[in-house]
Amino acid sequence: MVIGICDDNTNELERLKEQCENAGYTDICTFTSADEFLEMEDKPGLLFLDIEMKGMSGIDLKDFLELSGIQTYIVFYTAHSEWMPEAFGRNVIGFLRKPVISREVQRCINKAIFLRKEYCIINLDQTRLYCGQILYIQANGVYTTFICEDDKKYSVRKPLRSWEDELRDFGFCCPHRSYVVNFQHVESIDANYVTLKNGISLPISRRHAKKTRDAYKDYCLTKLA
C-alpha cells in the first residue's frame, strides 16, 4: 500500500515519513500542498493529512476527495484539536495530534491495511497471496492449505495456529480447530456454521463459538467505523 503525507511543514513531514519507514513502510509519497497532491495521478491508499496548510486546507481536500469518489483513506494530524469536529468524513479513519507517536502511526496504518485487505501480502514459500484472495485456510496434517478464489489451492508447512495469530488483525478467525476463515468472504454466521458468499459452509465448534461471533461483530463494526 502506498502511503502519502501532505504537510506544508517540512520538518513535521520528514518526521512522520521517518516513523513510517521505521515501521517497515518505504513506498511513501510526500506533498507540501493539497494542489501538489491533486497533481498525482495514482492516489495513495492512505494519506496522513495536515489540516492547516497554505492554499487549500486539509478539510477542503478531504471534501474534494469524497465528492470525487477517490478511495483514499485519510488520517488527519494537527496541533489543533479544535478542528476535530470538521475533520470527520466517509474516508477519515483517524485523527492524530502533533507531535505524533510511533505506535499511533502504526495503528492507523494497520487499520488502513485492514480496510484494504487486498494490500496485505502473505508469503507462502514461492507464492505471494493477497489477503483478499483467501477464502479460508484448512489444517492438513503438518501442512495448512489455503483455499482461494477461482478454486486455487496452496499448501505450506506451517501450523494453522500460527496463521490464526498472524492474520487475526486482518479479519481472520478460527471457528474450528481445522479452519481459519476470512471474514471478508463470509455471508452469514449461525450457531453451527460459517457460510461463505460462494455457498461453502464451515463448522463452528462449541469451544470457538463465542469467540467467532464476537470477532465477526467487531469486524463488521470496524468496517462501518
Protein Blocks (a to p, Z undefined) as FASTA:
>chain_A
ZZddddfblklmmmmmmmmmmnopabdcddfbfklmmmpmbacfbdcddfbdghjafklm
mmmmmmnopacdcddddfblklmmmmgcfklcbdcdddddfklmmmmmmmmmmmmmmlpc
cdehjaccdfklpmbdcdehjbccdddehhiacdddddfklmmmmmmmnopacfbfkbcc
dfklpfbdcfkbccdfkopacdddfklmmmmmmmmmmmmmmmmZZ
